[in-house]
């Protein structure tokens, strides 16, 4: 009976440890808050013409209003990350930022914990 109880305890401990290992850690991502349309081009050039805007912020907001989504675009790596939170990025439209969150590679989405401007 003691061996069975000890085995069950060990199995439970292993299950808890394995669960802790699969929990994603928050990490920092950097780039510009853009709209999904302009991010595919890597810039706002076409967006400026289509929306009649002249700033990254205005272009991003106009394109999101037209059906796009806020994304994080890293120009250095040419990587676009979807953002699960579509409310918080509005305040940072067109800005260079750091995003703290966990990344889901299956959906290429950052689960946003915090966004801050890069000065």
N, C-alpha and C positions, 0 to 999 in steps of 0.2 A: 504494500500500500504506500509506503514511504517513497519507493522508487517511482511509482505512478505519479504521485503528487509532485515529486521533484522534477520529473520529466515535463509535466504540465506547466510548472513554473518556468522552466527553461524555455519551453516553446512560447509562452506568453511574453517573456522578456525578449526573445528573438523577434517576435512580431512587432513589439513596440519599437525596438531598435530599427527594424526594416522600415517601418512607417516614418520614423524620424528622418531616415536617410532619403526618402523620396520627397519630403517637403522641400519645396524650392526656397532658396535664399534670395532675399532682395538684393539687387545690384543696381549700379548707376549706369544710365545710358545718356549720351549727349547728342545734341543735334538741334534742328530747328523744327518748331511746330509748324507744319504745313498742312495743306489740304491734300487728299489722296490723288487728285488729278494732277496737280503741279509736281508732286513728289515723283510721279512716274517719269516726268521729264527731267527732274533734278534741279528745276529752277521755276521761276514765276513768269518767264518771258511770254509764253503763250497766254497765260492767265491774265497778265496785264492787258493784253490786246482784247481778249474775249470779254473781260469784265469792265474795261475802261478805268481800271484802278492804277495807282502809281506807287503804292507801298506794299511791302510783303504782308503786313497785317490786313490791309483792306482787301487784297487779292485772296488771301486765305479765307477770310470771313465771307467774301462773296461766293467763292467756290463751294464752301461748306453749305451756305444757304441754298445753292443751286443743286445740292444733293451729295456733295462730297463728304468725307469724314476727316476729322483731325487725325494726323499721323505724326510720328517723329521721324525726320529724315536726317541721316548722318551723311553729309556731303563727302567727308573723307573716305568713308567705306562704301558710299553709294548704297546704303541700306535703308529701307523703309520699314518702320515698325508700326503696326496697328496699335491703337490705344483703346483699352476697354472702357475707360472713362471719357465720355465725349463732352462733359460739362466743364471740367477744370481746364482743359487746354484752351478754351475760348479766350481766357484772360491773357494767354501767352501767344496768341496767333502771330506768326511771323517772327517770333523771338527765338534767339538761341537759348537753349535750356538744358538742364540736367533733370532727368526723370529717374526717380527711385521706384523700383518695382520688380516684380518677378516676371520672367519671360516664359511664355508657352511656345516652344518651337513648333508644335503641331499646328497651331493657328497663327503663328508669327505675331503674337499679340503680347504687349506689355500690360500687366495688371498693375495699374498706376497706384502708388502709395502717396507720392509727393512730386510736385513739379516746382522747380525754382529757376529763375533767370540766371544766365551766365553774364557777368558784367565784363 
